[in-house]
Amino acid sequence: MGLSTHVLDTMHGTPAAAMQVALYATHGDAATLLKRVTLNADGRNPDGPLLDDASLKAGTYRLAFEVAAYFRARGVQLPEPPFLNEVHLDFGIAHGGQHYHVPLLVSPWSYSTYRGS
């Protein structure tokens, strides 16, 4: 189970294939990079969960999604600076033994997230 993410491009109505995502463990203002991935054609980590059950510990984390770079690579003309450059989602894991899924629905101008299943 562990921690997973899935990104959908709401501008094009497709998964956000090739978007770069970084996962950090956070402690106050400090952030430690745990993993950097490039999403597959389904908008997911090609290697499965970002963290498996054994690695997912209670604590605080951040997912950083490179939104502007993704849309520019898709040929979208963005202003400079872009409205959304990187989307950072800071979230907490209360119980390491549970599955946490953090999806992102994103366009160049908006995003939403929730705890998925």
BADOKOL-727534 format. One record per residue (C-alpha): y, z, x; residue in one letter. Coordinates in Angstrom, 3 decimals, padded with zeros to 6 digits. Example, Ala and Ser with C-alpha at 12.3 -4.5 7.8 and 13.67 -1.06 7.14 Angstrom:
// BADOKOL-727534
         yy         zz         xx   rest
   -004.500    007.800    012.300      a
   -001.060    007.140    013.670      s
//
This chain:
// BADOKOL-727534
         yy         zz         xx   rest
    000.000    000.000    000.000      m
    002.864    001.186    002.272      g
    006.301   -000.463    002.130      l
    006.892   -004.051    001.069      s
    009.790   -006.323    000.134      t
    010.244   -009.633   -001.652      h
    013.452   -011.703   -001.777      v
    014.344   -014.201   -004.477      l
    017.241   -016.641   -004.081      d
    018.883   -016.622   -007.534      t
    021.247   -019.482   -006.638      m
    018.381   -021.933   -006.117      h
    015.741   -020.211   -008.252      g
    013.305   -019.943   -005.329      t
    011.869   -017.376   -002.927      p
    014.146   -016.832    000.094      a
    011.874   -018.545    002.626      a
    012.927   -018.076    006.268      a
    015.394   -015.241    005.559      m
    015.574   -012.737    008.421      q
    015.033   -009.072    007.484      v
    015.187   -005.958    009.648      a
    013.740   -002.543    008.819      l
    015.294    000.601    010.275      y
    014.497    004.303    010.105      a
    017.761    006.194    009.579      t
    018.828    009.680    010.569      h
    022.400    010.376    009.463      g
    024.535    007.626    011.004      d
    021.847    006.606    013.510      a
    019.446    003.740    012.775      a
    016.334    002.854    014.793      t
    014.927   -000.667    014.469      l
    011.272   -000.559    013.394      l
    010.583   -004.210    012.650      k
    012.274   -007.598    012.311      r
    010.581   -010.313    010.225      v
    011.123   -013.824    008.936      t
    010.086   -014.193    005.302      l
    007.407   -016.722    004.400      n
    007.517   -019.458    001.722      a
    006.940   -016.798   -000.958      d
    009.901   -014.699    000.249      g
    007.603   -012.008    001.647      r
    006.614   -010.686    005.070      n
    003.850   -013.017    006.278      p
    001.981   -010.071    007.843      d
    001.759   -008.049    004.612      g
    003.444   -004.665    004.219      p
    006.411   -003.865    006.455      l
    004.813   -000.467    007.024      l
    001.222    000.427    006.196      d
    000.178    003.730    004.594      d
   -000.335    005.458    007.940      a
    003.115    004.415    009.224      s
    005.096    005.140    006.049      l
    006.511    008.642    006.359      k
    008.870    010.580    004.115      a
    012.445    009.974    005.234      g
    015.310    007.528    004.960      t
    015.212    003.832    005.754      y
    017.389    000.716    005.707      r
    016.496   -002.883    005.015      l
    019.047   -005.384    006.382      a
    018.860   -008.860    004.844      f
    020.711   -011.716    006.650      e
    022.094   -013.296    003.496      v
    024.920   -015.511    004.834      a
    022.780   -016.999    007.595      a
    020.070   -017.797    005.049      y
    022.446   -019.566    002.640      f
    024.174   -021.465    005.453      r
    020.760   -022.682    006.634      a
    020.188   -023.928    003.068      r
    023.391   -025.983    003.326      g
    025.567   -023.762    001.142      v
    029.246   -023.901    002.108      q
    030.430   -020.294    002.435      l
    033.955   -019.024    003.025      p
    034.786   -017.355    006.328      e
    034.191   -014.528    006.259      p
    031.431   -014.805    003.633      p
    031.528   -012.497    000.638      f
    028.057   -011.193    001.548      l
    027.086   -011.385    005.197      n
    024.248   -008.866    005.521      e
    022.985   -006.817    002.609      v
    021.963   -003.318    003.673      h
    019.782   -001.311    001.330      l
    019.532    002.362    002.255      d
    016.723    004.150    000.462      f
    014.563    007.227    000.697      g
    010.807    007.690    000.787      i
    009.860    010.971   -000.830      a
    006.069    010.560   -000.695      h
    004.503    008.591    002.158      g
    001.208    008.139    000.307      g
    002.759    006.016   -002.449      q
    003.508    002.300   -002.516      h
    007.205    001.502   -002.227      y
    008.268   -002.066   -003.028      h
    011.939   -002.957   -002.478      v
    012.727   -006.405   -003.920      p
    016.078   -008.162   -003.536      l
    017.523   -010.735   -005.926      l
    020.403   -012.443   -004.126      v
    023.020   -015.192   -004.287      s
    026.011   -015.721   -001.976      p
    028.102   -013.584   -004.364      w
    025.820   -010.908   -005.788      s
    022.601   -008.966   -005.373      y
    020.432   -006.469   -007.190      s
    017.471   -004.342   -006.232      t
    015.133   -001.773   -007.728      y
    011.992    000.119   -006.879      r
    009.238   -002.295   -007.773      g
    005.526   -001.770   -008.140      s
//
